[in-house]
Amino acid sequence: MFRRFAVAHRPVTGCVGAFISSTYTGTGTDAEKKSEKPTVVVIGTGWAGSYFVRNIDPKLYNVVVLSQRNHMVFTPLLPQTCTGTLEFRSVCEPIQRVQPALADLPNRFYRTLVFGIDFKNRVVNCVGVGVLGAGNVTNVPVKSFDVRFDKLVLAHGARPNTFNIPGVEDHAFFLREVSEARGIRRRLVQNLMTADLPTTDVEEIKRLLHVVVVGGGPTGVEFASDLADFLHEDVPKIDPALLKYCKVTLVEAGEILGTFDLTLRNYGSRKLKRMGVELRKAVVAGVDERTVTLSDGEVLHCGLVVWSTGVGPSVLSKELGLDKNRQGRIAVNDELQVLKDGVPVPDVYAIGDCAANIKESLPTLAAVASRQGAFLGKKLNRMLNGTDVKSVFTYKSLGSMVSLGSKDALIELKAPSKFDLKGLHALWMWKSAYFTILGSWRSRLYVLVNWFGSRIFGRDTTYIAELSEAHLWRTLAREEASREKARRRALEKLREAPHESMPAAAGKAAAAAAAAPAAAAA
């Protein structure tokens, strides 16, 4: 008899703020109690997790998805959202649209942080957080709960690899999540608006409009090339005088587009240079708020750093007591079963960037993750029907693609035969391929409209600040306005009071100016 779906709640301490905590233990609603189907729990809503959820049969399993985000991100198009070529909703697909059965109990999605797994008792330990923002800062509900499983799929992905370089975590932007892309876009537009102020000197303008991209793989190249197009095509619509100060530097320790063959690599490098992207073969030694320091001691002054140098193990992968490869990825066999001490853990699987076959590690690509997710979903369906005969996952790369701005691309096909393509024809093939594999007609419509809209009307440079950011901006501006008003009133008094001694009048003026910020705050 399979376990019935059950959730047990317990309070958590040691988190931010004051907490509203309670304890609840039970087996859920009546619908959950009546279900005798086995429960498969999926951790993660990336490519692997989403494709698994899409292919698993909810008529055979109860499906529970645990993740910190409620959507899948179409990462190949994420760089284009940073410059306004695409809107953020175009590259997101809600997980309930990926698998509509998640809206029906006992299937469910929970936004949660997974902090532990008890493989022996088949329990996943989770933490949920209540509503943040809107003035709710100190009394945030934070509670832990457990989710039981019959089968578990680890698809929680990986995190950006910083190589422990000082300052990267604090001052660089990554490009794997929509929230990170939104941060990059806000910083770009904010830097442009600040550079356009009459109070900004030339040296500061140069720094603000210099973007350093670290990592010469497909993501870094696509972002750098799309950014170069944005600067040349859309900045003149804001202020043509700023264009001469705009600069993009791409830093790579190895070869630009190193996974492509030499001919395509050289073509890509020449194209980037023609677009105005400066290519630097160097190693980054440190990053701070205003500079990037290279290993040879050179300092690059910049207003934005985008870090795209591959991935490393997530916190959850590090903490789980499972076999790992040298890169810290969870070890799996050919059937994608998780290994511990060389032995498969019963009913536990790992797919996507968090997993690696003990025989040969596959690259951390969307193509690999999506195929693993689809394979495992169909495999578990067959297992419950008794028709699976230990099927194993195999992967053969069909090739690689990378866009080079809005007018060029590189395509290297490996199957069914070797074939290279570059130029405008390659770009249309690149767009057609990604348009075809978008998650839904909803996403296809959004992307199509955005692509045509960007070409016809230009990219969107609207700046929409976060609520807390807008409040801070107004506070700082009002304080300076109060100081300036006080200074002007003081100067006026100096002109109107010739009978007073100059030192005494100056002293009163200074006192009035000093009191202005306190009055503004009051």
N, C-alpha and C positions, 0 to 999 in steps of 0.2 A: 504494500500500500504506500502510495506516495504521500509525502508530507503535505498537509494543507497549508495554504498560504497564511503566514502569520507575521504580525509586526508587534514588537514589544518596545515600549517607550521607557526611557529613564532619563533623569536630569543630568545635565552637564555643568560642570563648574570650571572656572579658570579661563573663561572667554571674555570678550570685550564687554564693558559696561555692567549694569545691574541686570539680572536675568529674571525672567518669569519661568519657573520650573515646576514641573509636575511629574508624577510617575503613573504610567498606565501599562498594564499588561493584558493582553487579550489576543484573540484570533481574528479580529476584524469584523466585517459586516456579515450578515446572514448569507449574502451571495458568496463571500469568501469562504465561509464555513462549509457551504454545500459543495464547493468545487473539489473534485477528486483528481483533477488533472495535476501532473507534476508542474512545479514552478521553476522557470528558468529566470535567473537574475542576470542582467547585463549591466556592467559598470562602464559607462562612457557612451557618448553620442557623437563620436567622430566618424570617420569613414567606415572603420571596421564595425563598430557597434551599430551604426545606423543601417548598414547593409545586412547585418545579422538580423536586426529587428524587422526589417522589411521582408526577409525571406523565411523567418520562423513562422510556423502555422499556429495562430492563436486558438484554433479549434483543437489542437493537440496539447498545447501548453498554456499555463498562466504565465504572462510575461510581465516582469517588473524591471524598469529601467532606472538606474541611479546615475546621476550626473550633476555637475555644477552648472550646466547650461541646458536649456530645454529645446535645443535645436542642433541640427547638423550644419556645419559651415563648409561651403564649397570653396576650399582653400586655393585652388588654382586661379580663381578670379579675385581673391582677396586683395592683391596689390592694387587692382584698379579701383577699389573703393577708397583707397587712401587719397587719391587725387580727384575724386568726384566723377570719374568716368562711369562708375556704377554706384548705385545706392546700396546701403548695407543690407536692406531687406532682400535685395536681389540674390545674395549669396547665402541666405539662411533658409533652412527648411525646418519648421517646427516638427519635433519628433512625433507628435500625434498625427501629423500629415504623412510622415514616413510609414507609420503603422497606426491606422485609425482605430484598431482594436484597443489601443491603450486608453481610450476614453471610456471603455466598458469594464466595470469591475468583474473579476478581481484583478484584471490587468491594470497597471498603473505606472506613471512616471513620478519620481520624487527628485526635486532639486535638493541635493545633499552633498556633503563631503564624506567620503568613505575613509575611515581612519583605521580600520582593522578587519581581518577576516579570520574566523574560527573554522578551519577546514574540517576538523574532526566533528564538530557539532553542526556544521553547515549553516553558519550564521555570518551575515555581513554587518559590521558595526558602522553606524552612520550618525551624522550630526546635521540637523536642519536649523536654519536661521530665519527668524521672522522678518518683518518689514523694516527696511532701512530707509533713511532719508526722511523728508517731510517733517523735520523737527524731532523725529524719533531717534535720539542718539544714545540716551542713557538706559532706557528700559526696552532692550531688544530681546524678544523671546529666543532663546537658544536651547534646544533640547536634543538629546541623543535618542536613537531608536535602533532596533535590530531588525533585519529582514532575513528570513529563513529561505533556503533554496534547496532544490533537488539537483539542479544543474546550475553552474556558475560560469559566466563568460567574462573574462577580464579584457576590456577594450578601452582602458583609460588613457591610452596614448603615452606621450613623452613630453618632456619640457625642453625649452631651448638650451643648448649647450653653451655655457659662457666660458668654459675652460678655466674657471676660477680667476678670470682677469678682473682686477680691481675696478669697481665703479660701473660695471656693465649692468648688473641687476638694478642699480639705483638710477642710472642716467640714460640708458639706451632703451629704445622701443623694440619690442619683438613683433613678429608678424605671423601669428598663428591663430589669433582669435579676433572676432569682430570688435571687441572692446579695445584691443591693441590698435587695430586699423583706425578706429574712431579717434584714438589718442593721437596717432600720427597725423590724421587729417586736421584735427583741431590745432595741433602745433604748427603745421604748415601755414594755415590761414592766419593764425595768430602772429606768426613771425612776419608774414607779408604786411599785415596791418600795422605792426609795430615799426617795421622798416619804413613805412610810408609816412610816419609821423614827422613833423618838422623839427622835433626835438632830438631825433636820432641822428648821430654823426655817421660819417661814411664808414669808418672802421667797424662800427656796430652793425651797420647795414650789411656789410660783407659777411660778418659772422652769422647774422640771423639767416641769411639767404644761402648759406653753405650747408648742404646736406651730405653727411658721410654715411655710406651704405657699406656694412662689413659683411662679406660673404659673396662670392662670385658664382654661386649655384643658380638654378633656374629662378628661385624666388627673388634673390637679390638682384639678378639681372632684369627680371620683369619689372620690379619696382623701380629700379634706377632708370630704365628706359621710359617707362610711363611717366615718371616724374620729370624727366628731361622734356618730354612732349608737353606736359602741363606747364612747365616754366616758359617754354618758347611760344606756346599757343595761347595761354590764358593769362599769364602775368601782364602782358601788354594791355589787356583789357582792364586791368586794375590800375597800373601806372607804368607806362612804357619806360620811364627812367630807371625802374628797378631791374629791368632785364639784364643790363650789363653787369650787375652784381651777383646774379644767380649762378650757382655752381653746384655740381654733383660730383662727388668723388667715390669711386667704388674700390674698396680695399679687399684684396684676396691674397692669402699666403701662398696658394698654389696656382693652378691654372683657372682662368675664367672659363666657365662651362666645361669643367674638366671631364664630365661624363660623355661629352660629344666627341666625334672624331676630329682630327686636326683641322681639316678643311672648314668644317662648320665653326669650330672654335675661333679660327682666324677671321672668318667672315663676321662672326658676332662681335669680336673685339674691334674690328674696323668700323662696324656699324655704330657701336657705342661711342667711339671717339668722334665720329662724324656728328653724332647727336649732341656732342659737347660734354660727355661723361669722361672724367679723368680717371684712368685706370692706374692703380698703385699695387704693385706686388710687394706686400709687406705684412708684418705681424703686428697686431695691436697689443700694446703693453699696458694701457690703462685708459679709462674713460672718466671724465668728470662732467660737470654741468655745462661747461663751455668749450671743452676741447677733447680731442682724441690724440693720445700719445702713441707713436709707433715705436717699435723695438730699437730702431736706430737713433732714437731721441727726437725725431721730428715731431712737432706739435701742429695738429690741424685744428684751427679755430672754427667752430661750427655751431649752428643753432638747432640741429637735429641729428641724432644718430639712430640708424635702423640696423638692428643686429639679426643676421640671417645666416648662421654658420652651422646648421645641423641641429640635432637633438641629442639629449641624454636621458637617463632614467628619471621618472617622476618620483615624488616622495613616497607614494604608495608602493611602487615597484621596489624601492630601496628597503622599505620596512617589512615587506612580506618575506617570510622565511622559506623562499623557494630557490631552486637552482637558477643561476644567472650566467650569462656569457660575459666576456671581458668588457663589453660596453654597458653592462648593468641591465640588459634586457632579460625578461623572464624566459627561461629555457622551455621549449616545447618540442614534442616529437613530430613525426610526419602527419599524425592525425590531429595536431594542434592541442594535444593534451599537455597540461602543465606538469613539469617534473619536479620532484623533490627527492634528493639523494639518488637521482638517476631513475626513479620509479614514478610512473604517472600517478597523479593525485586523482582519485575517483571523481568523475563527473565535473571536473574543473578544466576549463580551456582558456587559452590566451591568444588574442589575435591583434593585428595592427602593429603600431610602432612600439608598444610595450613588450612585444614578444619576438623571439628569435629561435629558429630551428637549431638544434644542437649540432647538426651536420653542416649547415651552411646558412649564415644570416642573410636574409633578404633585405634589400634597401627599404628605408622608411619612406615609402611612396604611397600616394593615395591609391594607385592602381593595385598595389599589393594588398593594402588594408581592405579595400572594397571587395576584392575577389576572395580573400580569406573569410570576410563576414558572410558573403553569399554562400560560399562553400559550407561553412559550419552550420548556418541556418538550415540548409537543405539536408545536411548530414544528420542533424538531430531529428528532423522530421522523419527521415528514413529509419533511424534507429528506433523510434517509438512504434513505427509500423512494422519493424522487424525485417526490413529489406536492405539494411546497410551491411556491407561485408568489409568492414575495416577500410573504408576508402581513405586515401591519403591526399594531402594538398600538394599540388605542383604548380609552379609559376614559371611562365616564359614571358620575358619582356617583349612587347610589341614595338618598342621604340621610345623616343623622347621628343618632347615639344617644348618650345619656349618662345614667347612673343617678344618682339623688340620694338616696343612702342605701338603706335596706331597704324603703321604702314609696312611692317616687316615681321618676320618670324623665322624660326629654324625648326625643321622637322627631320628627325632621323628614324626611319622605320627599319626594323630588324626582321619582321615577319609579315607576310610569308617569304619575302625576299628583301635584301638590303636595298634601301632607297632613300636618298637625301633630297630635301626640298627647302628652298629658301626664297625670301622675297614676299611680294604681295599675295601670290598664290598660296604660299605656306601659311600666311596669316588667315586667309579665308578658310583653309583647312583646319587650322588651330581653332578658330571660332566655331566652325561647324561641329568639330569633335566635342568641344566642351558644351556647346548648346544642346547637343544630342543627349549627353549623359547628365544634364541637370536633373534634379530630383523630381520636378513636377512641371506641368504646363504653366502653373502660376509663376514659378521661377523663370521659366523660359520667356514668358511674356514680359516680366520685369526687366530681364537682361536685354532683350531685344529693344524695348522702348528706351532703356538707358543708353545703349550703344548708339542708336540713331539720334537720340536727343543730344548726346555729348558732341556728336559730329556736326549737328546742325546749329545748336545754340551755344556750344562750348561747355566745359566742365563746370560743375556747381562749386562755387567758392563761398557759399553761405556759411557763416560762423554761428553755431548755436552752442552757447556755453552751458556747462552743467550748472544746476541750481546753486551749489555752494561756491562755484567759481565766479558766477555772475554776482553773487552777494559780496564776495571778497573784492572783486574789481570795483564795485560801486563804493565800498567802504574806503578803499585806498584813494579813489578819485575824490571822494568828498573830503577826506582829510587834507589832501593837497590843495583842494579848492579853498578850504577854510584857512589854511596857512597863507595862501596867496592873497585872499581877501584881507587878512590881518596885515600883511606886509604893505599892501596898497593903502589901507587906512592909515597905517603908521607914517608912510611917506607923505600922505596928504596932510596929516597933522603937523609934520615937520615944516611943510610949506606955509601953513596957516598960523604958526606960533613963532614969529621972529623974535618976540620979546623974551622967550625962554632961552636959557643957555643951551647950546647944541648938545653937550654931554647929557644933560638932564632929559631933553627931548628924545635923544637917541635911546636912553635907558628905558623910557616909557614905551617907545615903539617896539623895542626888543621884547619887553614883558608882554605886550599885547600879542605879538606874533607867537610867542611861546605858549600862550594860553589858548590859542585858536584850535589846535587839535583836540584838546580836552572838551572844549565847548561843542565841537562838531560831534564828538562821540556821545556827549550827553543828549 
